Amino acid sequence: MKVVVQRVNQASVTIGDKVINRISEGFLLLLGIEKDDNYDDSLWLVNKIINLRLFSDTELKMNHSILDINGEILVISQFTLHAKIKKGNRPSFVKAAKPDHAKLLYDHFICNLNAILKKDVKSGVFGENMRVKLINNGPVTIVIDTKNQQ
């Protein structure tokens, strides 16, 4: 699994002309799932994200987690994170999980975030064409890949 974590002041996701979810201060997560990803990858990633200290303390040092600030999370499915562009100019998505497998892990990921955060994690609609708006805070953007857990 691969995720882009963006610290935001606010973010929203729109399908068509309708805003389907929005958050204030917290994380916008763009989540990509590979075909060989599993539930262990999902749990590891959830714990890593929940404990990331990306929010400032009173001395403006990144010492607070999403839990510490009671922040919100918006998760967007993003299979294009697994694009390969080594050959040619058209991306290949051969490593991306098939939709049925990806949807199971996407739902599992959100369910585990809900349980730890003890609040509703917002999301887009899996497999839909969405427009995502954000106000990046910092900007602070971190990429995490479960293939690099050392």
GIPESUL-V340370 format. One record per residue. N is the residue number from 1. RES is the residue in three letters. BURIAL is 1 if it has 24 or more other ideal C-beta (glycine too) atoms within 12 Angstrom, else 0. Layout:
# GIPESUL-V340370
((N;RES;BURIAL) (N;RES;BURIAL))
This chain:
# GIPESUL-V340370
((1;MET;1) (2;LYS;1) (3;VAL;1) (4;VAL;1) (5;VAL;1) (6;GLN;1) (7;ARG;1) (8;VAL;1) (9;ASN;1) (10;GLN;1) (11;ALA;1) (12;SER;1) (13;VAL;1) (14;THR;0) (15;ILE;0) (16;GLY;0) (17;ASP;0) (18;LYS;0) (19;VAL;0) (20;ILE;0) (21;ASN;1) (22;ARG;1) (23;ILE;1) (24;SER;0) (25;GLU;1) (26;GLY;1) (27;PHE;1) (28;LEU;1) (29;LEU;1) (30;LEU;1) (31;LEU;1) (32;GLY;1) (33;ILE;1) (34;GLU;1) (35;LYS;0) (36;ASP;0) (37;ASP;1) (38;ASN;0) (39;TYR;0) (40;ASP;0) (41;ASP;1) (42;SER;1) (43;LEU;1) (44;TRP;1) (45;LEU;1) (46;VAL;1) (47;ASN;1) (48;LYS;1) (49;ILE;1) (50;ILE;1) (51;ASN;0) (52;LEU;1) (53;ARG;0) (54;LEU;1) (55;PHE;1) (56;SER;0) (57;ASP;0) (58;THR;0) (59;GLU;0) (60;LEU;0) (61;LYS;0) (62;MET;0) (63;ASN;0) (64;HIS;0) (65;SER;1) (66;ILE;1) (67;LEU;1) (68;ASP;0) (69;ILE;1) (70;ASN;0) (71;GLY;1) (72;GLU;1) (73;ILE;1) (74;LEU;1) (75;VAL;1) (76;ILE;1) (77;SER;1) (78;GLN;1) (79;PHE;1) (80;THR;0) (81;LEU;1) (82;HIS;1) (83;ALA;0) (84;LYS;0) (85;ILE;0) (86;LYS;0) (87;LYS;0) (88;GLY;0) (89;ASN;0) (90;ARG;0) (91;PRO;0) (92;SER;0) (93;PHE;0) (94;VAL;0) (95;LYS;1) (96;ALA;1) (97;ALA;1) (98;LYS;0) (99;PRO;0) (100;ASP;0) (101;HIS;1) (102;ALA;1) (103;LYS;0) (104;LEU;0) (105;LEU;1) (106;TYR;1) (107;ASP;1) (108;HIS;1) (109;PHE;1) (110;ILE;1) (111;CYS;0) (112;ASN;1) (113;LEU;1) (114;ASN;0) (115;ALA;0) (116;ILE;0) (117;LEU;1) (118;LYS;0) (119;LYS;0) (120;ASP;0) (121;VAL;1) (122;LYS;1) (123;SER;1) (124;GLY;1) (125;VAL;0) (126;PHE;1) (127;GLY;0) (128;GLU;0) (129;ASN;0) (130;MET;1) (131;ARG;0) (132;VAL;1) (133;LYS;0) (134;LEU;1) (135;ILE;0) (136;ASN;0) (137;ASN;1) (138;GLY;0) (139;PRO;0) (140;VAL;1) (141;THR;0) (142;ILE;1) (143;VAL;1) (144;ILE;1) (145;ASP;1) (146;THR;1) (147;LYS;0) (148;ASN;0) (149;GLN;0) (150;GLN;0))
